[in-house]
Amino acid sequence: MTLFSSFTPVLVTIISILVVIILNSKRKSSKKQDSKKNPKSESRPWVDEDLQDNTELQLGEDAEDDGWKGLEENLQHVPFSSERYPEDEMVERSRKFYELLNKRRSVRFISDEPVPREVIDNVIKTAGTAPSGAHTEPWTFVVVQDPEVKHKIREIIEEEEEINYMKRMGEKWVHDLKRLRTNWIKEYLDTAPYLILIFKQVYGLLPDDKKRTHYYNEISASIACGILLAALQNVGLVTVGSTPLNCGPRLRVLLQRPINEKLLMLFPVGYPSKDATVPDLKRKPLDEIRVVI
Ligand SMILES: Cc1cc2nc3c(=O)[nH]c(=O)nc-3n(C[C@H](O)[C@H](O)[C@H](O)COP(=O)(O)O)c2cc1C
């Protein structure tokens, strides 16, 4: 009995060591299996994480997507007509439109000079003409003009962006951005008279709380972003589109957007500051972006 009790601490130590060794080897083998299952599981934050906010709701069994059943099947079809221009006028119009959009630049120095709200509303109406998967129009444009809310947005973005630049983005990405002279300080979030935040609706919420599938919601909302950029250029306003990495959930909560919405892009909008500069970038010529077959 005495012999046994003097052995007890030794036994306990041996058993503890064995348990630690077994647990460690189990953890390693499960990690190996994970990486075998998904060999491409390396982090690609610009692809996945910028839109992740852990609120992704899959349509489960108890949250059936039966909203489509209420949709009008026999939608009336009406005659369509559009402007038809003589060919030389078409060439002229296409050239002029190209020249207008070719002057668009991402401007990171935005003046606080006021811009009429009606212009912003028209620009958003224009963006809302975008095509969308099954005409689901899966977008919400949040216009922020309240200086206090703009400042809160700036605080959230700068806080997250500092971590992005220091830790999440990695050396290569930060290096690629160096020549654009961007960093986590974003004064334009305070100075621009408007911030437009585009949320993609990952599914629709019908009045009776039913869910509606939003097909290709990200592509659809991204097309709307493109049209928004063209509409801003058309009225002489500037912006710089951004996809604030890891800020989506906090901004969604701040702006009280529902759970089916995820931040896609943020556009500060206004006139350029008097001393605004842009990087001297060149665009690829036609031959490099077009293939004719
Ligand atoms: C999806 C997307 C995300 C972007 N994110 C940022 C950003 O976070 N910060 C920034 O300063 N510019 C951002 N930009 C702007 C690009 O840097 C800019 O479009 C690019 O340098 C080309 O310049 P240009 O827009 O003047 O032609 C983004 C553009 C796109 C399309």
The ligand as a MOL file (V3000), in Angstrom:
LIG
                    3D

  0  0  0     0  0            999 V3000
M  V30 BEGIN CTAB
M  V30 COUNTS 31 33 0 0 0
M  V30 BEGIN ATOM
M  V30 1 C -13.4730 45.9620 -56.2890 0
M  V30 2 C -12.5960 47.1660 -56.0910 0
M  V30 3 C -12.0640 47.4240 -54.8260 0
M  V30 4 C -11.2750 48.5430 -54.6210 0
M  V30 5 N -10.8180 48.8000 -53.3670 0
M  V30 6 C -10.1180 49.9330 -53.1470 0
M  V30 7 C -9.7350 50.2800 -51.8200 0
M  V30 8 O -10.0170 49.5510 -50.8760 0
M  V30 9 N -9.0500 51.4260 -51.6290 0
M  V30 10 C -8.7250 52.2540 -52.6820 0
M  V30 11 O -8.1040 53.2970 -52.4570 0
M  V30 12 N -9.0800 51.9510 -53.9540 0
M  V30 13 C -9.7810 50.8310 -54.2040 0
M  V30 14 N -10.1910 50.5200 -55.4850 0
M  V30 15 C -9.8430 51.4150 -56.5900 0
M  V30 16 C -8.7110 50.8560 -57.4390 0
M  V30 17 O -7.4920 50.9580 -56.7450 0
M  V30 18 C -8.6570 51.6330 -58.7540 0
M  V30 19 O -9.8500 51.3950 -59.4560 0
M  V30 20 C -7.4860 51.2160 -59.6160 0
M  V30 21 O -6.2800 51.6050 -59.0170 0
M  V30 22 C -7.5560 51.8390 -61.0320 0
M  V30 23 O -7.5970 53.2430 -60.9320 0
M  V30 24 P -8.7580 54.0910 -61.5980 0
M  V30 25 O -10.0370 53.7010 -60.8950 0
M  V30 26 O -8.3700 55.5200 -61.3310 0
M  V30 27 O -8.8200 53.7420 -63.0370 0
M  V30 28 C -10.9780 49.4130 -55.7120 0
M  V30 29 C -11.5220 49.1380 -56.9790 0
M  V30 30 C -12.3270 48.0440 -57.1560 0
M  V30 31 C -12.9410 47.7960 -58.5120 0
M  V30 END ATOM
M  V30 BEGIN BOND
M  V30 1 1 1 2
M  V30 2 1 2 3
M  V30 3 2 2 30
M  V30 4 2 3 4
M  V30 5 1 4 5
M  V30 6 1 4 28
M  V30 7 2 5 6
M  V30 8 1 6 7
M  V30 9 1 6 13
M  V30 10 2 7 8
M  V30 11 1 7 9
M  V30 12 1 9 10
M  V30 13 2 10 11
M  V30 14 1 10 12
M  V30 15 2 12 13
M  V30 16 1 13 14
M  V30 17 1 14 15
M  V30 18 1 14 28
M  V30 19 1 15 16
M  V30 20 1 16 17
M  V30 21 1 16 18
M  V30 22 1 18 19
M  V30 23 1 18 20
M  V30 24 1 20 21
M  V30 25 1 20 22
M  V30 26 1 22 23
M  V30 27 1 23 24
M  V30 28 2 24 25
M  V30 29 1 24 26
M  V30 30 1 24 27
M  V30 31 2 28 29
M  V30 32 1 29 30
M  V30 33 1 30 31
M  V30 END BOND
M  V30 END CTAB
M  END
